[in-house]
Amino acid sequence: MQELRSMAVLIDTNVIIDFLITREPYFESSSNVIEKCAAGELK
């Protein structure tokens, strides 16, 4: 069984803005990044 490790990433402020104001066409991608951070998959 493969061990899952968390990954440290640097998130550009535009990704956060895209998520907060649901800016299309970037909202879906930014939402995925934010969700992974909230789930602890990214640091």
C-alpha positions in Angstrom: 0.0 0.0 0.0 1.4 3.4 -1.0 1.8 6.0 1.8 0.2 9.3 1.2 2.2 12.4 2.2 1.1 16.0 2.4 2.8 18.5 0.0 3.8 22.0 0.9 2.7 24.6 -1.7 2.9 28.3 -2.1 -0.5 29.7 -3.2 -0.6 32.9 -5.2 -3.0 35.5 -3.9 -4.9 35.4 -7.2 -5.9 31.8 -6.4 -7.4 33.0 -3.1 -9.1 35.9 -4.8 -10.5 33.6 -7.5 -12.0 31.4 -4.7 -13.4 34.3 -2.6 -15.1 36.1 -5.4 -16.0 32.9 -7.4 -14.2 34.4 -10.5 -14.7 32.3 -13.6 -13.2 30.4 -15.3 -10.8 29.9 -12.3 -13.2 29.2 -9.4 -13.3 25.4 -9.9 -9.5 25.0 -9.9 -9.0 27.4 -7.0 -11.7 25.7 -5.0 -10.0 22.3 -5.5 -6.7 23.8 -4.1 -8.5 25.4 -1.1 -10.3 22.1 -0.4 -7.1 20.1 -0.4 -5.5 22.6 2.0 -8.5 22.3 4.3 -8.3 18.5 4.2 -4.7 18.6 5.1 -3.5 17.2 1.8 -1.5 20.4 1.2 0.4 22.5 3.7 
